[in-house]
């Protein structure tokens, strides 16, 4: 996986070798499960930037068993009707203000980014 230049932000993108797709590691004060700023989370996303007709979604959905087996934990397929893009992600609640937990949280993110490499092979199979 190619790395990009690090910046002072709460996310980091990883290329999967094709435009319109990326993997993103995120540390956020927002807890998407509870819909609240009380808490926080770390998350790894596979993002499809633009797929308004959901053609790519239908193609990638064919690989769902392979993807979920490779990741080895519950995966959320977030495909909102009102946007062009969509994402597949894993997350865990985390207090990212507790610096003593940062090594554990970064290790969790690193492990999941490696598991998300499955998307690289899936994307290469797309038409």
N, C-alpha and C positions, 0 to 999 in steps of 0.2 A: 504494500500500500504506500502510495506517495504521500509524504507529509507536506503541509503548507507551512508558511512562516508563522510562528506563534505570535499572538497578539493578546493584549490585556482585555479579555472578554470571557464570558462564562460558557462559551462553546468552542469546539474545535472541529473543523471539517476534515474528512479523509476522502480522497478521491477513490472511485471504484473503476476508473478507467474509461468512463463514457460520460459525455455531457448529459445534463438533466437528472443525474443521480448523484447522491453522496451519502456518506455515513457521518453522523455527528455525535460527538460526546458532549454532554451538557451537565453542568452543575447549576441548579437554579433554586432561588428562594420560593418559587411557585410550586405548589403541590398539585399536580394535574389530576390526581385521583380524587382529592377532596375539593378541588376548585378553590383553593385558598392560598393566601400568602402566609398562613400560619403553619410553618414547617419548612418544607423544601424537598428536593429530590435530586438524584443523579439519574441520567437517562442516556441510552444510546439509541439513536434513530437511524433508520434507512429512509431517506427522503427521495421522493419523486417530485421534482419541482413543477413540472407542467404535464398534466395528463387529463385535460378537460373532458374527454369522451371516455375515459377509463379503459382505454385499449391496453395500455401497459399494465394496468391493474389486473385485467383479465389474463394477460400472459403470465404475469408473475404469480398469480393465484394458482396456476398449474403446478408450481413448485412449492406450494405451501407445506406439504408433508416433509420435503427435503429441508426446507428452511427451518421449520420448527424442530425437527430432529437435530439438526446441526447446532442450533442455539441451546436446546436442552432445558428450556424453562418457558413459562407462559409468555406469549408474544401478543401484543396489542396491534391490531390492524385498524388504523385510524384513517378512515376514508370519508371525510365530510363532503356533503353534497354541494356546499356553497363555495368551494375553492377549486382551483385548477390542480393543485398538488395534493399529495397524501403521504402518509408515513407508516412505517412498521417500527415498533419500539419495545424495549424492555425498560423498566424503571424500578427504583426502590426509594422509599422515603429516606431522607437524610437531612440532618441539620448541618448545612454547609458552613455555618459560622463557627462550628466546633473544630478548631484547627487540629486538635489531637486525633480526630477521626479522618483527617485528610489522606494519610497513607492508605488506610483501608478503602476509602471511597475511590481514590485514584486507581488502586489495584482492581476494584470492581469494574470501573470504567474500562481499564485496559483489557481485562479478560473478556468483557462483552464486545469491545471493538474487534478483538481477534475472532470471536465467534461470528460476528457479522460479516466476516470475509466471505462467507457463503454467498452473499449477494454479488460479489465480484463475478463468480462463476455463473450465477443466474443471469446477470445483466449481459454477459458475453453471449448467452444463448438466445437473447431476444432478437427478433427480426429488425 
